[in-house]
Amino acid sequence: MTSASERLPPSSPGTQLFTLDCPTVSSWQLVAGEEADPLIPLRPMMYVASFETAFVKGYVYFVGQFDKVENYNRVHRFDPVKRVWQEVAPIALSRDTCTEPKLFLVLLQIYICGGNNGNDCLSTAEVYDPIVDQWSMIAPMTIQRSGMGVIAYKDEVGGFEGENDLKTAEAYNPQTDTWRSVSSMINARSYFGIETMEDLLYVVGGNDDFTTYAKVECYNKESDEIHSPATLSGTPF
C-alpha cells in the first residue's frame, strides 16, 4: 500500500489499477494489475496508457487505449467487486486520448466525442448502451475538437474548446440528437478543468498557445451568458 502523500508509479503504459481511500484520503491500494487480475494486453508484452474512464452500473469502463505505438478502439471494463476484467464492444473510431476525446454520462449511457485519430482532429461522437453492449454513432459536433472539456449540464451536454485553442462552445441535446452553438468563452483555452456548481458551469485553468491560465469563467444556460468571476490563486499547473 502506498501513502497518498507519495507519488503513484510513473505515468507510462501499464496494467495496474489503483484506488484511493476517499473517506480518509490516506492511502492508495493496488486492486488490479501485475499482482492481481491483469488488464487484457492490447498487443503481446505491451501495456496501455492514455484512456478515458467512466463508472456505470457497477463497472469502471476504460475507453480509447494507447500503447506508445498506436491507438486502439478497444474498450474494457473492470468489476471492482469480483476484480475481473472484461472486453466489451469497441468504439467505432480509435481516438488518441493524449488529445483528450471526452467521455460523459447521460441517463447511464456513455458518450465520447472529439479527440484525434493520429492525423486529424475529430468532430465525430458515439454513445454506448451498457445494457445491450453496443456503441452507436450520433450527430457530429459542428467543429473538430480536441483538448476540450465536456460535461452534462441541465439536460444537455456542454462541449468547449478545440484544436488551436478555440473559445467556441456548443451543446448536445440527446433527445433530438442535435448540437447547437452557445456563447463562446472569453478566453481561448484547452486542457482545462470543467465542472457544474449551483446551476452554473465553470471552466478553470488550462492553457493557450503561449501560457498556462489561472483564469476562471462561468456559464449560465438560462441567460446564455458567460463571465469571469475569479482568478485562481497561486501558480497554475
C-alpha positions in Angstrom: 0.0 0.0 0.0 1.3 3.4 -0.9 0.9 6.6 1.1 -1.3 9.2 -0.6 1.5 11.7 0.0 3.7 9.7 -2.2 3.5 9.7 -6.0 1.9 6.9 -7.9 4.1 4.8 -10.2 5.5 6.8 -13.3 2.8 7.6 -15.9 3.9 5.1 -18.5 1.8 2.3 -20.2 0.9 -0.4 -17.6 -1.7 -2.8 -16.4 -2.1 -1.7 -12.8 -5.2 -0.1 -11.3 -5.2 1.8 -8.0 -7.9 3.1 -5.8 -7.8 6.0 -3.3 -9.3 5.6 0.2 -11.6 8.5 -0.1 -13.1 8.6 3.4 -9.6 9.2 4.9 -7.7 10.2 1.8 -4.7 8.4 3.4 -3.7 5.6 1.1 -3.6 4.2 -2.4 -4.3 0.5 -2.9 -3.4 -1.8 -5.8 -6.7 -3.5 -6.9 -5.7 -4.9 -10.3 -2.5 -5.3 -12.3 0.6 -7.4 -12.3 -0.2 -8.8 -8.8 -3.9 -9.1 -9.4 -6.1 -9.7 -12.5 -4.2 -8.1 -15.4 -5.8 -5.8 -17.9 -6.1 -7.7 -21.1 -3.0 -6.5 -23.1 -3.7 -5.0 -26.4 -0.6 -6.5 -28.0 1.8 -9.1 -26.6 4.1 -7.8 -23.8 2.8 -4.2 -24.2 0.9 -2.2 -21.6 -1.6 0.5 -22.2 -2.0 4.2 -21.3 -3.9 7.3 -22.2 -7.5 6.2 -21.8 -10.7 7.9 -20.6 -12.8 6.3 -17.8 -16.4 6.2 -16.7 -18.3 4.4 -13.9 -21.6 3.0 -14.9 -23.8 0.4 -13.2 -21.1 -1.0 -11.0 -18.3 -1.2 -13.7 -15.3 1.0 -14.5 -15.0 1.5 -18.2 -11.7 2.2 -20.0 -12.1 3.6 -23.5 -9.5 4.6 -26.1 -6.2 3.0 -25.3 -2.6 3.7 -26.5 0.5 1.6 -26.1 3.1 4.1 -27.3 2.8 2.6 -30.8 -0.8 3.0 -31.9 -4.2 3.9 -30.7 -6.9 1.3 -30.2 -10.7 1.3 -30.4 -11.0 -1.5 -27.8 -13.0 -1.0 -24.6 -12.5 -2.8 -21.3 -14.5 -2.7 -18.1 -13.4 -3.7 -14.6 -15.7 -5.2 -11.9 -14.3 -3.8 -8.6 -16.2 -6.4 -6.6 -15.1 -9.5 -8.4 -11.8 -7.8 -9.6 -12.3 -9.2 -13.1 -11.6 -7.5 -16.4 -13.8 -8.0 -19.5 -13.5 -6.7 -23.0 -16.8 -5.2 -24.3 -17.9 -3.7 -27.6 -15.3 -1.4 -29.2 -15.9 2.2 -30.2 -16.3 2.7 -34.0 -13.3 5.0 -34.3 -9.9 4.8 -32.5 -9.2 8.1 -30.7 -5.9 9.4 -29.4 -6.7 10.1 -25.7 -3.5 12.2 -25.4 -5.5 14.8 -27.3 -8.4 14.2 -24.9 -11.6 13.0 -26.5 -14.1 13.2 -23.8 -16.4 10.8 -22.0 -19.6 11.9 -20.3 -22.7 10.2 -18.9 -26.3 10.9 -19.7 -29.0 8.6 -18.4 -26.5 5.8 -17.6 -25.2 5.8 -21.2 -21.5 6.7 -22.1 -20.9 9.3 -24.7 -17.5 10.0 -26.4 -16.7 12.9 -28.7 -13.8 14.6 -30.4 -10.1 13.8 -30.0 -7.6 12.8 -32.7 -7.2 9.8 -34.9 -3.5 10.3 -35.2 -3.8 12.5 -38.2 -6.8 14.8 -37.8 -8.9 16.3 -35.0 -12.3 14.7 -34.9 -15.9 16.0 -34.8 -17.5 12.6 -34.5 -19.3 11.3 -31.5 -20.7 8.0 -30.2 -22.9 6.6 -27.5 -22.6 3.3 -25.6 -25.5 1.4 -24.1 -24.2 -0.9 -21.4 -27.4 -3.0 -21.3 -27.0 -4.2 -24.9 -23.2 -3.7 -25.1 -23.3 -1.5 -28.2 -21.8 1.7 -29.5 -23.8 3.9 -32.0 -22.7 7.0 -33.9 -24.6 10.2 -33.0 -24.7 13.6 -34.7 -21.2 15.0 -35.1 -20.1 18.3 -33.4 -20.2 21.4 -35.6 -16.5 21.7 -35.4 -13.5 19.3 -35.0 -12.2 19.5 -31.4 -9.5 18.0 -29.2 -8.1 19.0 -25.8 -11.6 20.1 -24.9 -13.9 20.0 -21.9 -17.3 18.2 -21.9 -19.8 17.9 -19.1 -23.6 17.1 -18.7 -25.4 20.3 -17.7 -29.1 20.8 -17.4 -30.3 18.0 -19.7 -27.7 18.9 -22.3 -24.0 18.3 -22.8 -21.7 21.3 -23.0 -18.6 21.0 -25.3 -16.0 23.7 -25.0 -12.7 24.2 -27.0 -11.0 22.5 -29.8 -7.9 22.5 -31.9 -5.8 25.7 -31.9 -7.2 26.8 -28.6 -10.6 27.9 -29.7 -13.0 29.8 -27.4 -16.2 28.5 -29.1 -18.7 26.2 -27.3 -21.7 24.0 -28.3 -24.3 21.9 -26.6 -25.7 18.5 -27.4 -29.3 17.5 -26.9 -29.7 13.7 -26.5 -33.4 13.9 -27.1 -33.1 15.5 -30.6 -29.6 14.2 -31.4 -28.5 17.8 -32.3 -25.7 20.2 -31.5 -26.2 23.9 -31.1 -23.8 26.8 -30.7 -23.8 28.6 -27.3 -21.9 31.7 -26.1 -18.2 31.5 -26.6 -15.7 31.7 -23.7 -13.9 34.9 -23.0 -10.5 33.3 -23.4 -9.4 30.7 -25.8 -8.0 27.7 -23.9 -7.5 23.9 -24.0 -6.8 21.1 -21.5 -8.8 22.9 -18.7 -11.0 21.8 -15.8 -14.8 21.9 -16.2 -17.5 21.4 -13.6 -21.0 22.4 -12.6 -22.0 24.0 -9.3 -25.2 25.8 -8.2 -26.7 25.7 -11.6 -23.7 27.2 -13.3 -21.0 25.7 -15.5 -17.4 26.6 -14.7 -14.2 26.3 -16.8 -11.0 26.5 -14.8 -7.3 26.9 -15.8 -6.0 25.3 -18.9 -3.6 26.9 -21.4 -3.4 28.6 -24.8 -0.6 28.6 -27.4 1.6 30.7 -25.1 0.9 30.3 -21.4 -0.9 28.4 -18.7 -4.1 30.0 -17.4 -5.2 30.9 -13.9 -8.5 32.3 -15.2 -11.9 31.1 -14.3 -15.1 31.6 -16.3 -18.7 30.5 -15.6 -21.7 30.0 -17.9 -25.4 30.3 -17.3 -27.6 28.3 -19.6 -30.7 30.3 -18.8 -29.3 33.6 -20.0 -26.7 32.0 -22.4 -24.1 34.3 -20.8 -20.5 33.7 -19.7 -18.5 35.8 -17.3 -15.2 35.7 -15.4 -15.9 35.6 -11.6 -12.4 34.9 -10.3 -8.8 34.0 -10.9 -7.0 31.1 -9.4 -4.6 31.9 -6.6 -1.0 30.6 -6.7 0.9 29.3 -9.7 -1.3 27.3 -12.2 -0.1 23.9 -13.2 
